[in-house]
Amino acid sequence: MERAALKGTSAASRAAVRPRQALAGRQRLNVVAMAKKVTKKVEVVLSKDVANVGTVGEVKKVTLGHAKNFLIPNGLAEPVTEQVMSKIKAEQERAAAAKEAEKENANKIKTALNMVKNFNIKKEANDENTYGSVTFGEVFEVVKKQTGIELSQDSLDMPAMKELGTFTVTANLHKEVQAEFTITVQKA
């Protein structure tokens, strides 16, 4: 049947028709031009620290799938809304006020340490060396006795005090506040 249709045509026109006819018997492939992949991002507020994303209270843009499938179901983030933003702002103000109060307290302790400035510790000793070094506990006890202030052990930078003399001790009371005072080790 196909040959009968092609008998009265020239060779050139028969060659042009054959590829179309060849595809007629086969299934045709549909070519779909795809659009460029668009990453859809949403803004979320982090409720907890998340590795490679951010810290508590930050507003971050993350992919929709990451937010819906991981962050929100696990309670690590919340979608950004006016209510959530006002809640975060109030928490940030509270945290800033707490930091300021902590700094003021550190400045008060610094003032108290600077008023006394010199603390005396008596140790059993021979002419130069003590029998045992001055410990953190002894320094804390003397400071508390004279000023009423309790210092934490990790806040003090103390040199080794194994002999009689005067030593400078630094108290790291806050990131921005340091107080220096002297310890005089005397023979008991």
ABEGO torsion letter per residue (X at the ends): XAAAAAAABBAAAAAAAAAAAAAAABBBBBBBBBBBBBBBBBBBBBABBBBGAEBBGBBBBBBAAAAAAAAAAAGABBBBBAAAAAAAAAAAAAAAAAAAAAAAAAAAAAAAAAAAGBBBBBBBBBAABBBEBBBAAAAAAAAAAAAGBBBBAAABBBBBBABBEBBBBBBBABAABBBBBBBBBBBX
